[in-house]
Amino acid sequence: MEVKRRRGLDTTRPPAWLSRLELGMPPRRLYALSGAFAVLTGAMISTVISQWLVLPGILLALGLLWFIAVNTDQRLWLMAPFLFATFALIVFGMFIDQDRALAERGRPVDLVVVERSQTRSESTCKVRFPDGSVSEGPIGGCRGADVGESIRLFVDPEGEVQPSNTTPNVALWTWLAAGTNLIFTACVVRSAVRGVRRLRELQTAEQFAPLRGLVPPPPPPSSPPPLHG
């Protein structure tokens, strides 16, 4: 069998231990465990469980990316949406963490814009607090306010999260993270289904491979008909 290497990783066949696991476990149990593990990993990444589990969740997501790659032979139709969902979970987790802190102890404060910066990819600003201190403004910049103008932001008195342009809405970001987690999980479960099917196809091909090299023996020569005098 010809071995193909894609993107520096040989995924022509999953490792032996993974093959034994996927073929030795009932398919429905395998799919359920894969889905449960993916849901838990997505919840860790999006800070729904705890902000301290984000880094372990990202490491587990890298393991799931490898799982998808070896099960699908690195097919982008599953790897690409999985990577997109992982990135989205990280972003939603940042907003969940920010709005959670602002909902608990934040308060609206009128601040003065002292600096603005605009690039092609992002907008940033700095604001002056009533006590005279200067700090980074909200994510996305100070919308609709120029330098010297006053802007109302939701501020964390402890300074653990950045100010926000909008009222904290933890429920919104949680629902968005939950929807994204469904895509994240679906990619993992679909790769498990594809992996089991692919292993069975490989097994069938290997069973019939020796028979393909056998050449059937030639038929015996037919005897000439008897001569009648």
C-alpha positions in Angstrom: 0.0 0.0 0.0 1.3 3.4 -0.9 2.0 5.6 2.1 0.9 9.2 1.7 2.2 12.0 3.9 0.2 15.2 4.1 1.4 18.4 5.9 4.3 16.5 7.5 2.0 14.0 9.3 1.4 10.4 8.2 -2.3 9.8 8.7 -2.8 7.0 6.1 -3.8 4.8 9.0 -4.5 5.7 12.6 -2.1 4.4 15.3 -2.5 0.8 16.4 -3.8 1.8 19.9 -6.4 4.1 18.4 -7.5 1.5 15.9 -8.0 -1.1 18.7 -10.0 1.5 20.7 -12.3 2.5 17.8 -12.9 -1.0 16.5 -13.1 -2.7 20.0 -15.7 -0.3 21.4 -19.3 -0.3 20.4 -19.8 2.5 17.9 -22.5 4.3 19.8 -20.5 4.3 23.0 -17.4 5.6 21.1 -19.5 8.4 19.5 -21.1 9.3 22.9 -17.7 9.4 24.7 -16.2 11.5 21.9 -19.1 13.9 22.0 -19.0 14.2 25.8 -15.3 14.8 25.9 -15.6 17.5 23.1 -18.5 19.3 25.0 -16.4 19.3 28.2 -13.3 20.7 26.3 -15.4 23.4 24.6 -16.8 24.4 28.0 -13.3 24.7 29.4 -12.1 26.9 26.5 -15.1 29.3 26.7 -14.6 29.8 30.5 -18.1 28.5 31.2 -16.6 26.2 33.9 -13.7 28.4 35.1 -11.3 30.9 33.6 -8.4 28.8 35.0 -9.3 25.9 32.7 -8.9 27.8 29.4 -5.2 26.8 28.9 -5.9 23.1 29.7 -8.9 23.2 27.4 -6.8 24.6 24.5 -4.3 21.8 25.0 -7.1 19.2 24.9 -8.4 20.9 21.7 -5.0 20.4 20.1 -5.4 16.7 20.9 -8.9 16.6 19.4 -7.5 18.3 16.3 -5.0 15.4 16.0 -7.9 13.0 16.5 -9.8 14.6 13.6 -6.7 14.6 11.4 -5.8 10.9 11.9 -9.5 9.8 11.5 -10.1 11.7 8.3 -6.6 11.6 6.8 -6.4 15.4 7.3 -9.5 16.4 5.4 -10.0 20.1 5.7 -13.8 19.8 5.5 -13.7 18.9 9.2 -10.5 20.4 10.4 -11.3 23.9 9.2 -14.7 24.3 11.0 -13.1 22.8 14.1 -10.3 25.3 14.1 -12.8 28.1 13.5 -15.0 26.9 16.3 -12.0 26.7 18.7 -11.0 30.3 17.9 -14.6 31.5 18.4 -14.8 29.7 21.7 -11.7 31.5 22.9 -13.1 34.9 21.8 -16.5 34.3 23.4 -14.7 33.1 26.6 -13.0 36.5 26.8 -16.3 38.3 26.6 -17.9 35.9 29.1 -15.1 36.5 31.6 -15.3 40.3 31.1 -19.0 40.6 31.4 -19.1 38.2 34.3 -16.8 40.5 36.2 -18.6 43.7 35.2 -22.0 42.2 36.1 -20.7 41.3 39.6 -18.9 44.6 40.5 -18.9 46.9 37.5 -20.5 50.3 37.4 -21.0 53.0 34.6 -18.5 55.8 34.7 -18.0 58.9 32.5 -14.4 58.9 31.3 -12.5 61.2 29.0 -10.8 60.0 25.8 -7.2 61.0 25.8 -5.8 59.0 22.9 -7.1 57.2 19.9 -5.4 54.9 17.4 -6.8 53.3 14.2 -5.2 50.7 12.1 -6.6 48.5 9.3 -7.4 45.6 11.7 -8.2 47.3 15.0 -9.2 50.5 16.9 -7.8 51.3 20.3 -8.0 54.2 22.7 -7.0 55.3 26.2 -9.2 56.9 28.7 -8.7 59.1 31.8 -10.6 58.1 35.0 -12.0 60.7 37.5 -9.0 60.2 39.8 -6.7 61.2 36.9 -5.3 57.8 36.1 -5.1 56.7 32.4 -5.9 53.2 31.2 -6.6 51.2 28.1 -10.1 51.7 26.7 -12.6 49.0 25.8 -12.0 46.3 23.2 -12.9 47.7 19.8 -12.0 51.3 20.8 -14.0 54.3 22.1 -16.9 54.2 19.6 -18.2 57.5 18.5 -15.9 59.6 20.7 -12.9 61.7 19.8 -10.0 62.8 21.9 -11.2 65.2 24.6 -14.8 64.0 24.6 -16.5 62.2 27.4 -17.7 58.6 27.1 -19.7 56.4 29.4 -18.2 52.9 30.0 -18.8 50.0 32.3 -15.7 49.8 34.5 -14.4 47.2 36.9 -13.3 49.0 40.1 -10.7 46.4 40.7 -9.2 46.8 37.2 -9.1 43.1 36.4 -10.9 43.4 33.1 -11.0 46.1 30.5 -13.9 48.6 30.4 -16.8 47.8 28.1 -18.9 50.0 25.7 -22.1 48.0 26.4 -24.1 46.7 29.4 -22.8 43.3 30.6 -24.7 40.5 29.0 -23.3 37.2 30.2 -26.3 35.2 28.9 -25.8 36.4 25.3 -22.1 35.3 25.2 -23.0 32.0 26.9 -25.6 31.2 24.3 -23.2 32.0 21.5 -20.5 29.8 23.1 -23.0 27.0 23.5 -24.0 27.2 19.8 -20.3 27.2 18.8 -19.7 24.3 21.1 -22.2 22.3 19.1 -20.2 22.8 15.9 -17.0 22.0 17.9 -18.5 18.8 19.1 -20.1 17.8 15.8 -16.7 17.9 14.1 -15.2 15.5 16.7 -18.1 13.1 16.6 -18.3 13.1 12.8 -14.5 12.4 12.6 -15.1 9.4 14.9 -17.8 8.1 12.6 -15.5 8.6 9.6 -12.6 6.9 11.5 -14.5 3.7 12.3 -15.8 3.5 8.7 -12.3 4.1 7.3 -10.7 1.4 9.6 -13.3 -1.1 8.4 -12.6 -0.3 4.8 -8.8 -0.7 5.4 -9.4 -4.1 7.1 -11.5 -5.3 4.2 -8.9 -4.2 1.7 -6.1 -5.9 3.7 -8.1 -9.2 3.9 -8.5 -9.4 0.1 -5.1 -8.0 -0.8 -3.4 -11.5 -0.8 -6.1 -12.9 -3.1 -5.4 -10.3 -5.7 -1.9 -11.7 -6.4 -3.1 -15.3 -7.0 -3.3 -16.3 -10.7 -5.8 -19.0 -11.4 -4.3 -22.2 -12.9 -4.8 -22.7 -16.6 -7.6 -25.1 -17.6 -6.4 -28.6 -18.5 -5.8 -29.2 -22.3 -8.7 -30.8 -24.0 -8.1 -34.2 -25.5 -8.6 -34.5 -29.3 -11.7 -36.3 -30.4 -11.2 -39.9 -31.4 -10.7 -40.7 -35.0 -13.3 -43.0 -36.7 -11.9 -45.3 -39.5 
